Amino acid sequence: MPRSGKKVIHFYNSSGNLENTVKFLEKIQEKVNYINLNATVSGKSIKITIYGSRDLQYLACERLRNLAEIYLC
């Protein structure tokens, strides 16, 4: 039986560009639609909370990190 729970990931928009943050969040909607998540933006800080089974959390984390490398660096 797969375990479930929540995982919190923090990202920082080092580019400082608001457009990149918006693009990042839009891509999250497109690419990570198989798990429940909440995103909170405060200044340049982005907090994403993922809910679901651990295997899906792991997959979502990998995709989120890849998207962050593209849009937030």
PyMOL Python script that loads the backbone (N, CA, C, O; Angstrom):
from pymol import cmd

cmd.read_pdbstr("""\
ATOM      1  N   MET A   1       0.846  -1.179   0.000  1.00  0.00           N
ATOM      2  CA  MET A   1       0.000   0.000   0.000  1.00  0.00           C
ATOM      3  C   MET A   1       0.891   1.242   0.000  1.00  0.00           C
ATOM      4  O   MET A   1       1.733   1.393   0.885  1.00  0.00           O
ATOM      5  N   PRO A   2       0.719   2.133  -0.979  1.00  0.00           N
ATOM      6  CA  PRO A   2       1.570   3.316  -1.043  1.00  0.00           C
ATOM      7  C   PRO A   2       1.265   4.292   0.089  1.00  0.00           C
ATOM      8  O   PRO A   2       0.111   4.514   0.456  1.00  0.00           O
ATOM      9  N   ARG A   3       2.319   4.856   0.620  1.00  0.00           N
ATOM     10  CA  ARG A   3       2.149   5.841   1.678  1.00  0.00           C
ATOM     11  C   ARG A   3       1.818   7.182   1.060  1.00  0.00           C
ATOM     12  O   ARG A   3       2.215   7.488  -0.065  1.00  0.00           O
ATOM     13  N   SER A   4       1.087   7.970   1.816  1.00  0.00           N
ATOM     14  CA  SER A   4       0.763   9.304   1.330  1.00  0.00           C
ATOM     15  C   SER A   4       1.066  10.312   2.424  1.00  0.00           C
ATOM     16  O   SER A   4       1.305   9.951   3.576  1.00  0.00           O
ATOM     17  N   GLY A   5       1.053  11.541   2.055  1.00  0.00           N
ATOM     18  CA  GLY A   5       1.346  12.605   2.997  1.00  0.00           C
ATOM     19  C   GLY A   5       1.534  13.899   2.249  1.00  0.00           C
ATOM     20  O   GLY A   5       0.991  14.093   1.161  1.00  0.00           O
ATOM     21  N   LYS A   6       2.315  14.791   2.848  1.00  0.00           N
ATOM     22  CA  LYS A   6       2.576  16.058   2.180  1.00  0.00           C
ATOM     23  C   LYS A   6       4.062  16.358   2.205  1.00  0.00           C
ATOM     24  O   LYS A   6       4.794  15.914   3.089  1.00  0.00           O
ATOM     25  N   LYS A   7       4.481  17.115   1.223  1.00  0.00           N
ATOM     26  CA  LYS A   7       5.879  17.518   1.098  1.00  0.00           C
ATOM     27  C   LYS A   7       5.889  18.993   0.724  1.00  0.00           C
ATOM     28  O   LYS A   7       5.110  19.436  -0.121  1.00  0.00           O
ATOM     29  N   VAL A   8       6.774  19.744   1.356  1.00  0.00           N
ATOM     30  CA  VAL A   8       6.888  21.174   1.087  1.00  0.00           C
ATOM     31  C   VAL A   8       8.224  21.434   0.403  1.00  0.00           C
ATOM     32  O   VAL A   8       9.271  20.978   0.863  1.00  0.00           O
ATOM     33  N   ILE A   9       8.175  22.173  -0.701  1.00  0.00           N
ATOM     34  CA  ILE A   9       9.374  22.530  -1.449  1.00  0.00           C
ATOM     35  C   ILE A   9       9.407  24.053  -1.578  1.00  0.00           C
ATOM     36  O   ILE A   9       8.393  24.682  -1.883  1.00  0.00           O
ATOM     37  N   HIS A  10      10.568  24.628  -1.346  1.00  0.00           N
ATOM     38  CA  HIS A  10      10.744  26.072  -1.469  1.00  0.00           C
ATOM     39  C   HIS A  10      11.635  26.369  -2.667  1.00  0.00           C
ATOM     40  O   HIS A  10      12.645  25.703  -2.890  1.00  0.00           O
ATOM     41  N   PHE A  11      11.241  27.380  -3.431  1.00  0.00           N
ATOM     42  CA  PHE A  11      12.044  27.860  -4.549  1.00  0.00           C
ATOM     43  C   PHE A  11      12.248  29.357  -4.381  1.00  0.00           C
ATOM     44  O   PHE A  11      11.456  30.032  -3.723  1.00  0.00           O
ATOM     45  N   TYR A  12      13.307  29.866  -4.976  1.00  0.00           N
ATOM     46  CA  TYR A  12      13.605  31.292  -4.917  1.00  0.00           C
ATOM     47  C   TYR A  12      13.841  31.789  -6.332  1.00  0.00           C
ATOM     48  O   TYR A  12      14.636  31.213  -7.075  1.00  0.00           O
ATOM     49  N   ASN A  13      13.152  32.856  -6.705  1.00  0.00           N
ATOM     50  CA  ASN A  13      13.280  33.421  -8.042  1.00  0.00           C
ATOM     51  C   ASN A  13      14.494  34.337  -8.067  1.00  0.00           C
ATOM     52  O   ASN A  13      14.380  35.536  -7.812  1.00  0.00           O
ATOM     53  N   SER A  14      15.639  33.781  -8.370  1.00  0.00           N
ATOM     54  CA  SER A  14      16.877  34.564  -8.366  1.00  0.00           C
ATOM     55  C   SER A  14      16.952  35.533  -9.541  1.00  0.00           C
ATOM     56  O   SER A  14      17.736  36.481  -9.508  1.00  0.00           O
ATOM     57  N   SER A  15      16.152  35.310 -10.574  1.00  0.00           N
ATOM     58  CA  SER A  15      16.151  36.236 -11.705  1.00  0.00           C
ATOM     59  C   SER A  15      15.445  37.536 -11.341  1.00  0.00           C
ATOM     60  O   SER A  15      15.737  38.583 -11.920  1.00  0.00           O
ATOM     61  N   GLY A  16      14.521  37.478 -10.391  1.00  0.00           N
ATOM     62  CA  GLY A  16      13.805  38.674  -9.967  1.00  0.00           C
ATOM     63  C   GLY A  16      12.726  39.120 -10.935  1.00  0.00           C
ATOM     64  O   GLY A  16      12.095  40.154 -10.717  1.00  0.00           O
ATOM     65  N   ASN A  17      12.502  38.371 -11.985  1.00  0.00           N
ATOM     66  CA  ASN A  17      11.534  38.738 -13.010  1.00  0.00           C
ATOM     67  C   ASN A  17      10.183  38.106 -12.693  1.00  0.00           C
ATOM     68  O   ASN A  17      10.077  36.884 -12.584  1.00  0.00           O
ATOM     69  N   LEU A  18       9.154  38.931 -12.545  1.00  0.00           N
ATOM     70  CA  LEU A  18       7.818  38.435 -12.220  1.00  0.00           C
ATOM     71  C   LEU A  18       7.249  37.582 -13.350  1.00  0.00           C
ATOM     72  O   LEU A  18       6.520  36.624 -13.096  1.00  0.00           O
ATOM     73  N   GLU A  19       7.576  37.923 -14.589  1.00  0.00           N
ATOM     74  CA  GLU A  19       7.088  37.140 -15.729  1.00  0.00           C
ATOM     75  C   GLU A  19       7.573  35.693 -15.655  1.00  0.00           C
ATOM     76  O   GLU A  19       6.839  34.769 -16.005  1.00  0.00           O
ATOM     77  N   ASN A  20       8.803  35.500 -15.201  1.00  0.00           N
ATOM     78  CA  ASN A  20       9.331  34.137 -15.070  1.00  0.00           C
ATOM     79  C   ASN A  20       8.572  33.358 -14.006  1.00  0.00           C
ATOM     80  O   ASN A  20       8.333  32.162 -14.166  1.00  0.00           O
ATOM     81  N   THR A  21       8.194  34.022 -12.927  1.00  0.00           N
ATOM     82  CA  THR A  21       7.418  33.359 -11.876  1.00  0.00           C
ATOM     83  C   THR A  21       6.062  32.929 -12.410  1.00  0.00           C
ATOM     84  O   THR A  21       5.603  31.822 -12.130  1.00  0.00           O
ATOM     85  N   VAL A  22       5.422  33.800 -13.174  1.00  0.00           N
ATOM     86  CA  VAL A  22       4.112  33.479 -13.750  1.00  0.00           C
ATOM     87  C   VAL A  22       4.240  32.316 -14.732  1.00  0.00           C
ATOM     88  O   VAL A  22       3.411  31.406 -14.715  1.00  0.00           O
ATOM     89  N   LYS A  23       5.255  32.330 -15.579  1.00  0.00           N
ATOM     90  CA  LYS A  23       5.474  31.228 -16.524  1.00  0.00           C
ATOM     91  C   LYS A  23       5.731  29.921 -15.782  1.00  0.00           C
ATOM     92  O   LYS A  23       5.235  28.867 -16.181  1.00  0.00           O
ATOM     93  N   PHE A  24       6.514  29.992 -14.695  1.00  0.00           N
ATOM     94  CA  PHE A  24       6.805  28.814 -13.875  1.00  0.00           C
ATOM     95  C   PHE A  24       5.509  28.222 -13.331  1.00  0.00           C
ATOM     96  O   PHE A  24       5.303  27.010 -13.405  1.00  0.00           O
ATOM     97  N   LEU A  25       4.640  29.059 -12.788  1.00  0.00           N
ATOM     98  CA  LEU A  25       3.379  28.571 -12.224  1.00  0.00           C
ATOM     99  C   LEU A  25       2.451  28.021 -13.305  1.00  0.00           C
ATOM    100  O   LEU A  25       1.750  27.037 -13.071  1.00  0.00           O
ATOM    101  N   GLU A  26       2.439  28.642 -14.483  1.00  0.00           N
ATOM    102  CA  GLU A  26       1.621  28.132 -15.586  1.00  0.00           C
ATOM    103  C   GLU A  26       2.117  26.764 -16.044  1.00  0.00           C
ATOM    104  O   GLU A  26       1.312  25.876 -16.323  1.00  0.00           O
ATOM    105  N   LYS A  27       3.418  26.589 -16.122  1.00  0.00           N
ATOM    106  CA  LYS A  27       3.973  25.294 -16.533  1.00  0.00           C
ATOM    107  C   LYS A  27       3.697  24.220 -15.494  1.00  0.00           C
ATOM    108  O   LYS A  27       3.501  23.055 -15.839  1.00  0.00           O
ATOM    109  N   ILE A  28       3.681  24.606 -14.218  1.00  0.00           N
ATOM    110  CA  ILE A  28       3.327  23.643 -13.170  1.00  0.00           C
ATOM    111  C   ILE A  28       1.915  23.129 -13.410  1.00  0.00           C
ATOM    112  O   ILE A  28       1.659  21.930 -13.291  1.00  0.00           O
ATOM    113  N   GLN A  29       0.994  24.036 -13.749  1.00  0.00           N
ATOM    114  CA  GLN A  29      -0.387  23.624 -14.032  1.00  0.00           C
ATOM    115  C   GLN A  29      -0.444  22.629 -15.183  1.00  0.00           C
ATOM    116  O   GLN A  29      -1.218  21.674 -15.137  1.00  0.00           O
ATOM    117  N   GLU A  30       0.364  22.843 -16.209  1.00  0.00           N
ATOM    118  CA  GLU A  30       0.354  21.958 -17.373  1.00  0.00           C
ATOM    119  C   GLU A  30       1.030  20.616 -17.099  1.00  0.00           C
ATOM    120  O   GLU A  30       0.493  19.565 -17.452  1.00  0.00           O
ATOM    121  N   LYS A  31       2.203  20.650 -16.472  1.00  0.00           N
ATOM    122  CA  LYS A  31       3.044  19.457 -16.371  1.00  0.00           C
ATOM    123  C   LYS A  31       2.777  18.598 -15.141  1.00  0.00           C
ATOM    124  O   LYS A  31       3.020  17.392 -15.171  1.00  0.00           O
ATOM    125  N   VAL A  32       2.279  19.200 -14.057  1.00  0.00           N
ATOM    126  CA  VAL A  32       2.100  18.463 -12.800  1.00  0.00           C
ATOM    127  C   VAL A  32       0.613  18.494 -12.440  1.00  0.00           C
ATOM    128  O   VAL A  32       0.215  19.130 -11.464  1.00  0.00           O
ATOM    129  N   ASN A  33      -0.194  17.806 -13.230  1.00  0.00           N
ATOM    130  CA  ASN A  33      -1.639  17.815 -13.010  1.00  0.00           C
ATOM    131  C   ASN A  33      -2.152  16.498 -12.439  1.00  0.00           C
ATOM    132  O   ASN A  33      -3.363  16.282 -12.392  1.00  0.00           O
ATOM    133  N   TYR A  34      -1.265  15.622 -12.007  1.00  0.00           N
ATOM    134  CA  TYR A  34      -1.642  14.301 -11.509  1.00  0.00           C
ATOM    135  C   TYR A  34      -1.590  14.213  -9.991  1.00  0.00           C
ATOM    136  O   TYR A  34      -1.784  13.133  -9.434  1.00  0.00           O
ATOM    137  N   ILE A  35      -1.332  15.323  -9.310  1.00  0.00           N
ATOM    138  CA  ILE A  35      -1.207  15.322  -7.856  1.00  0.00           C
ATOM    139  C   ILE A  35      -1.739  16.661  -7.340  1.00  0.00           C
ATOM    140  O   ILE A  35      -1.690  17.668  -8.046  1.00  0.00           O
ATOM    141  N   ASN A  36      -2.246  16.666  -6.112  1.00  0.00           N
ATOM    142  CA  ASN A  36      -2.753  17.904  -5.519  1.00  0.00           C
ATOM    143  C   ASN A  36      -1.593  18.737  -5.001  1.00  0.00           C
ATOM    144  O   ASN A  36      -0.689  18.224  -4.340  1.00  0.00           O
ATOM    145  N   LEU A  37      -1.628  20.031  -5.309  1.00  0.00           N
ATOM    146  CA  LEU A  37      -0.591  20.914  -4.786  1.00  0.00           C
ATOM    147  C   LEU A  37      -1.134  22.314  -4.586  1.00  0.00           C
ATOM    148  O   LEU A  37      -2.089  22.736  -5.238  1.00  0.00           O
ATOM    149  N   ASN A  38      -0.499  23.023  -3.664  1.00  0.00           N
ATOM    150  CA  ASN A  38      -0.787  24.431  -3.406  1.00  0.00           C
ATOM    151  C   ASN A  38       0.499  25.208  -3.600  1.00  0.00           C
ATOM    152  O   ASN A  38       1.570  24.762  -3.189  1.00  0.00           O
ATOM    153  N   ALA A  39       0.392  26.375  -4.228  1.00  0.00           N
ATOM    154  CA  ALA A  39       1.560  27.228  -4.423  1.00  0.00           C
ATOM    155  C   ALA A  39       1.291  28.582  -3.789  1.00  0.00           C
ATOM    156  O   ALA A  39       0.221  29.164  -3.971  1.00  0.00           O
ATOM    157  N   THR A  40       2.276  29.079  -3.041  1.00  0.00           N
ATOM    158  CA  THR A  40       2.191  30.384  -2.400  1.00  0.00           C
ATOM    159  C   THR A  40       3.407  31.194  -2.818  1.00  0.00           C
ATOM    160  O   THR A  40       4.542  30.730  -2.711  1.00  0.00           O
ATOM    161  N   VAL A  41       3.159  32.411  -3.298  1.00  0.00           N
ATOM    162  CA  VAL A  41       4.244  33.288  -3.720  1.00  0.00           C
ATOM    163  C   VAL A  41       4.299  34.477  -2.775  1.00  0.00           C
ATOM    164  O   VAL A  41       3.293  35.145  -2.536  1.00  0.00           O
ATOM    165  N   SER A  42       5.487  34.733  -2.243  1.00  0.00           N
ATOM    166  CA  SER A  42       5.701  35.871  -1.357  1.00  0.00           C
ATOM    167  C   SER A  42       6.998  36.548  -1.773  1.00  0.00           C
ATOM    168  O   SER A  42       8.085  36.081  -1.430  1.00  0.00           O
ATOM    169  N   GLY A  43       6.888  37.638  -2.503  1.00  0.00           N
ATOM    170  CA  GLY A  43       8.080  38.306  -3.028  1.00  0.00           C
ATOM    171  C   GLY A  43       8.761  37.419  -4.054  1.00  0.00           C
ATOM    172  O   GLY A  43       8.156  37.041  -5.057  1.00  0.00           O
ATOM    173  N   LYS A  44      10.023  37.088  -3.803  1.00  0.00           N
ATOM    174  CA  LYS A  44      10.772  36.210  -4.712  1.00  0.00           C
ATOM    175  C   LYS A  44      10.742  34.760  -4.254  1.00  0.00           C
ATOM    176  O   LYS A  44      11.321  33.891  -4.907  1.00  0.00           O
ATOM    177  N   SER A  45      10.077  34.494  -3.148  1.00  0.00           N
ATOM    178  CA  SER A  45      10.021  33.147  -2.579  1.00  0.00           C
ATOM    179  C   SER A  45       8.747  32.434  -3.026  1.00  0.00           C
ATOM    180  O   SER A  45       7.663  33.016  -3.011  1.00  0.00           O
ATOM    181  N   ILE A  46       8.887  31.177  -3.421  1.00  0.00           N
ATOM    182  CA  ILE A  46       7.755  30.354  -3.848  1.00  0.00           C
ATOM    183  C   ILE A  46       7.737  29.101  -2.987  1.00  0.00           C
ATOM    184  O   ILE A  46       8.731  28.381  -2.901  1.00  0.00           O
ATOM    185  N   LYS A  47       6.598  28.847  -2.351  1.00  0.00           N
ATOM    186  CA  LYS A  47       6.434  27.664  -1.501  1.00  0.00           C
ATOM    187  C   LYS A  47       5.380  26.772  -2.146  1.00  0.00           C
ATOM    188  O   LYS A  47       4.257  27.209  -2.397  1.00  0.00           O
ATOM    189  N   ILE A  48       5.747  25.523  -2.410  1.00  0.00           N
ATOM    190  CA  ILE A  48       4.825  24.574  -3.029  1.00  0.00           C
ATOM    191  C   ILE A  48       4.643  23.399  -2.085  1.00  0.00           C
ATOM    192  O   ILE A  48       5.611  22.769  -1.660  1.00  0.00           O
ATOM    193  N   THR A  49       3.379  23.112  -1.762  1.00  0.00           N
ATOM    194  CA  THR A  49       3.038  21.981  -0.908  1.00  0.00           C
ATOM    195  C   THR A  49       2.370  20.929  -1.774  1.00  0.00           C
ATOM    196  O   THR A  49       1.382  21.208  -2.453  1.00  0.00           O
ATOM    197  N   ILE A  50       2.915  19.712  -1.747  1.00  0.00           N
ATOM    198  CA  ILE A  50       2.430  18.609  -2.577  1.00  0.00           C
ATOM    199  C   ILE A  50       1.748  17.587  -1.680  1.00  0.00           C
ATOM    200  O   ILE A  50       2.295  17.199  -0.647  1.00  0.00           O
ATOM    201  N   TYR A  51       0.551  17.147  -2.075  1.00  0.00           N
ATOM    202  CA  TYR A  51      -0.204  16.137  -1.337  1.00  0.00           C
ATOM    203  C   TYR A  51      -0.421  14.927  -2.230  1.00  0.00           C
ATOM    204  O   TYR A  51      -0.792  15.074  -3.395  1.00  0.00           O
ATOM    205  N   GLY A  52      -0.194  13.733  -1.695  1.00  0.00           N
ATOM    206  CA  GLY A  52      -0.435  12.522  -2.461  1.00  0.00           C
ATOM    207  C   GLY A  52       0.518  11.420  -2.065  1.00  0.00           C
ATOM    208  O   GLY A  52       1.231  11.522  -1.067  1.00  0.00           O
ATOM    209  N   SER A  53       0.524  10.363  -2.859  1.00  0.00           N
ATOM    210  CA  SER A  53       1.386   9.219  -2.558  1.00  0.00           C
ATOM    211  C   SER A  53       2.854   9.591  -2.776  1.00  0.00           C
ATOM    212  O   SER A  53       3.171  10.502  -3.541  1.00  0.00           O
ATOM    213  N   ARG A  54       3.728   8.879  -2.100  1.00  0.00           N
ATOM    214  CA  ARG A  54       5.154   9.225  -2.136  1.00  0.00           C
ATOM    215  C   ARG A  54       5.769   9.075  -3.514  1.00  0.00           C
ATOM    216  O   ARG A  54       6.633   9.866  -3.892  1.00  0.00           O
ATOM    217  N   ASP A  55       5.341   8.080  -4.267  1.00  0.00           N
ATOM    218  CA  ASP A  55       5.922   7.919  -5.600  1.00  0.00           C
ATOM    219  C   ASP A  55       5.538   9.079  -6.513  1.00  0.00           C
ATOM    220  O   ASP A  55       6.355   9.537  -7.312  1.00  0.00           O
ATOM    221  N   LEU A  56       4.293   9.557  -6.399  1.00  0.00           N
ATOM    222  CA  LEU A  56       3.886  10.715  -7.190  1.00  0.00           C
ATOM    223  C   LEU A  56       4.551  11.992  -6.684  1.00  0.00           C
ATOM    224  O   LEU A  56       4.867  12.884  -7.471  1.00  0.00           O
ATOM    225  N   GLN A  57       4.765  12.080  -5.369  1.00  0.00           N
ATOM    226  CA  GLN A  57       5.478  13.233  -4.813  1.00  0.00           C
ATOM    227  C   GLN A  57       6.892  13.303  -5.379  1.00  0.00           C
ATOM    228  O   GLN A  57       7.369  14.375  -5.753  1.00  0.00           O
ATOM    229  N   TYR A  58       7.551  12.161  -5.436  1.00  0.00           N
ATOM    230  CA  TYR A  58       8.917  12.117  -5.962  1.00  0.00           C
ATOM    231  C   TYR A  58       8.947  12.554  -7.428  1.00  0.00           C
ATOM    232  O   TYR A  58       9.802  13.345  -7.826  1.00  0.00           O
ATOM    233  N   LEU A  59       8.019  12.040  -8.224  1.00  0.00           N
ATOM    234  CA  LEU A  59       7.942  12.410  -9.634  1.00  0.00           C
ATOM    235  C   LEU A  59       7.665  13.904  -9.790  1.00  0.00           C
ATOM    236  O   LEU A  59       8.285  14.572 -10.617  1.00  0.00           O
ATOM    237  N   ALA A  60       6.733  14.424  -8.994  1.00  0.00           N
ATOM    238  CA  ALA A  60       6.396  15.843  -9.061  1.00  0.00           C
ATOM    239  C   ALA A  60       7.590  16.708  -8.655  1.00  0.00           C
ATOM    240  O   ALA A  60       7.835  17.747  -9.267  1.00  0.00           O
ATOM    241  N   CYS A  61       8.329  16.290  -7.636  1.00  0.00           N
ATOM    242  CA  CYS A  61       9.512  17.049  -7.193  1.00  0.00           C
ATOM    243  C   CYS A  61      10.545  17.150  -8.302  1.00  0.00           C
ATOM    244  O   CYS A  61      11.130  18.212  -8.513  1.00  0.00           O
ATOM    245  N   GLU A  62      10.769  16.061  -9.004  1.00  0.00           N
ATOM    246  CA  GLU A  62      11.736  16.076 -10.101  1.00  0.00           C
ATOM    247  C   GLU A  62      11.295  17.041 -11.196  1.00  0.00           C
ATOM    248  O   GLU A  62      12.101  17.818 -11.709  1.00  0.00           O
ATOM    249  N   ARG A  63      10.025  16.988 -11.548  1.00  0.00           N
ATOM    250  CA  ARG A  63       9.534  17.890 -12.596  1.00  0.00           C
ATOM    251  C   ARG A  63       9.577  19.342 -12.142  1.00  0.00           C
ATOM    252  O   ARG A  63       9.915  20.228 -12.927  1.00  0.00           O
ATOM    253  N   LEU A  64       9.235  19.594 -10.876  1.00  0.00           N
ATOM    254  CA  LEU A  64       9.280  20.961 -10.357  1.00  0.00           C
ATOM    255  C   LEU A  64      10.706  21.503 -10.370  1.00  0.00           C
ATOM    256  O   LEU A  64      10.925  22.662 -10.723  1.00  0.00           O
ATOM    257  N   ARG A  65      11.661  20.686  -9.994  1.00  0.00           N
ATOM    258  CA  ARG A  65      13.062  21.130 -10.002  1.00  0.00           C
ATOM    259  C   ARG A  65      13.533  21.442 -11.423  1.00  0.00           C
ATOM    260  O   ARG A  65      14.255  22.415 -11.644  1.00  0.00           O
ATOM    261  N   ASN A  66      13.125  20.623 -12.371  1.00  0.00           N
ATOM    262  CA  ASN A  66      13.497  20.879 -13.768  1.00  0.00           C
ATOM    263  C   ASN A  66      12.892  22.186 -14.270  1.00  0.00           C
ATOM    264  O   ASN A  66      13.564  22.968 -14.942  1.00  0.00           O
ATOM    265  N   LEU A  67      11.624  22.421 -13.942  1.00  0.00           N
ATOM    266  CA  LEU A  67      10.981  23.668 -14.349  1.00  0.00           C
ATOM    267  C   LEU A  67      11.628  24.868 -13.663  1.00  0.00           C
ATOM    268  O   LEU A  67      11.791  25.922 -14.278  1.00  0.00           O
ATOM    269  N   ALA A  68      11.994  24.713 -12.406  1.00  0.00           N
ATOM    270  CA  ALA A  68      12.632  25.812 -11.674  1.00  0.00           C
ATOM    271  C   ALA A  68      13.973  26.180 -12.300  1.00  0.00           C
ATOM    272  O   ALA A  68      14.322  27.359 -12.367  1.00  0.00           O
ATOM    273  N   GLU A  69      14.726  25.184 -12.758  1.00  0.00           N
ATOM    274  CA  GLU A  69      16.007  25.465 -13.413  1.00  0.00           C
ATOM    275  C   GLU A  69      15.806  26.288 -14.679  1.00  0.00           C
ATOM    276  O   GLU A  69      16.631  27.138 -15.015  1.00  0.00           O
ATOM    277  N   ILE A  70      14.713  26.032 -15.370  1.00  0.00           N
ATOM    278  CA  ILE A  70      14.442  26.743 -16.621  1.00  0.00           C
ATOM    279  C   ILE A  70      13.975  28.171 -16.357  1.00  0.00           C
ATOM    280  O   ILE A  70      14.469  29.103 -16.991  1.00  0.00           O
ATOM    281  N   TYR A  71      13.034  28.361 -15.436  1.00  0.00           N
ATOM    282  CA  TYR A  71      12.360  29.648 -15.290  1.00  0.00           C
ATOM    283  C   TYR A  71      12.848  30.523 -14.144  1.00  0.00           C
ATOM    284  O   TYR A  71      12.643  31.736 -14.187  1.00  0.00           O
ATOM    285  N   LEU A  72      13.476  29.967 -13.137  1.00  0.00           N
ATOM    286  CA  LEU A  72      13.789  30.766 -11.952  1.00  0.00           C
ATOM    287  C   LEU A  72      15.270  31.084 -11.785  1.00  0.00           C
ATOM    288  O   LEU A  72      15.634  31.784 -10.841  1.00  0.00           O
ATOM    289  N   CYS A  73      16.121  30.600 -12.655  1.00  0.00           N
ATOM    290  CA  CYS A  73      17.563  30.875 -12.502  1.00  0.00           C
ATOM    291  C   CYS A  73      17.981  32.118 -13.246  1.00  0.00           C
ATOM    292  O   CYS A  73      19.155  32.488 -13.220  1.00  0.00           O
TER     293      CYS A  73
END
""", "prot")
cmd.dss("prot")
cmd.show_as("cartoon", "prot")
cmd.util.cbc("prot")
cmd.orient("prot")
